[in-house]
Amino acid sequence: MNVAQPGLAALMDRYLDGDQRAFGQLHAALSPRLRGLLAKLVRDNATAEDLLQATLLKAHLARNGFEVRGPHPDAAVQAWYTTIARNLALDHLRGQVRERKRRAEPGEDRDPIQEIATDLPSIEEWQVDRDTAAEITRRVHEALAQLPTAQREVVELHKLAGLSMAEISERLQIREGAVRVRAHRAYKALARVLGPGLLLVALNLLGPGGRA
Amino acid sequence: MSLDAVPLIVADLQATRRARTRHFLPALILALLVIGGLLVLAGLRPDLWQQPVGQLLAQLAVWALCLVALPAVGLGLWFPSRPLRLLLVVAAVVAAALAALGRDLWAMLGGLAMSGQGPQLDFCVSATVGAGFVLLALGVLSGAFAVRRRAGSALWVSGGLSLMALDVTIWHCPSDDLGHNLYSHLGAALLLMVLASVAGLIVHRRRRRG
């Protein structure tokens, strides 16, 4: 017997109200499509899987901004998730290009974004992503401001400047073990303030290739 | 290292649910105090425990529905499937009618003539609507009408509040007059439900926009 399943919009609606089961069903319905899209964009299954997880987290954090516009609610849900996934993939690819340029390896500077030029999002889609990133960035900066100076310094050098623990140790003239302890305490405090989900997305955004 | 987002999101949803529960527990306790206070002030019907078992069970079912089930759906603490939601609505209607009318419900459905009393503003109407307004104020002040995104959630809350007021009146008034019970108990609860629903929808609209 073919039992009628609720549509994506109905599932999204219940998920936005806090229904865990609806989130599970939505995740099951959307993940294969998103995974396929991401794998096509980044051409690496492991990276696609990571980006899929980041997409789900980012969508979760920005879920209160979701609104159905237009006559096709199910398509609107899918488009929303697709936009977030595509933007994360583009960020990832841009990060790769920057990394390659930084290493200045000749012959390796082909721009992967050019390969997916036809998949670039529209202006409206970018707006959604900028808003999301701005909101996350604002909350992260508020949480960072609450940290003790010593811990904040380590987080900023680690995530914003992209320094390794050894480099931070050298810069601050303290032992590497002490840097690690400060970093551990800082991330634990941030996770407490932001929640583990937001922290992980925030670290992604705050990274040297991120938007913050 | 691959990150698994699903447990993090589920944990966040569970935390939201716990926060909602913590937020609305005081409102539920206050509602219980209001109900208890009203019953103490007005007095319990002398034949409360001598009522037919079926009718008493229906009244207890109404308490369970209005204090637990309906608010849980309206506040986003419980997400029953569509058939279960329909079953809840039918159960609430049947339980309310049985609780108020008892065996007279079947007599009424069988075409038994009622007493001469028609709709009139008596103590039971005032008590039902008055108790309902106090509970409605609790609902508005606690933000219960605007927890969920859908406006329909306000109807679950207002349904719960109206049934609370109905059960208060039923547990106070010992009347076995079908006309009185139909108009002054059930009718007043229906009127209250309409008013509470309109108020709830307005509050939901304003708060969600704000």
Interface residues (C-beta under 8 A of the other chain):
Chain A: D13 R14 L16 D17 G18 D19 Q20 R21 A22 F23 G24 H27 A46 E49 D50 L52 Q53 A54 L56 L57 H60 G195 P196 G197 L200
Chain B: S2 L3 D4 A5 V6 L8 I9 V10 A11 D12 L13 Q14 A15 T16 R17 R20 G76 F79 R148 R149 R150 S153
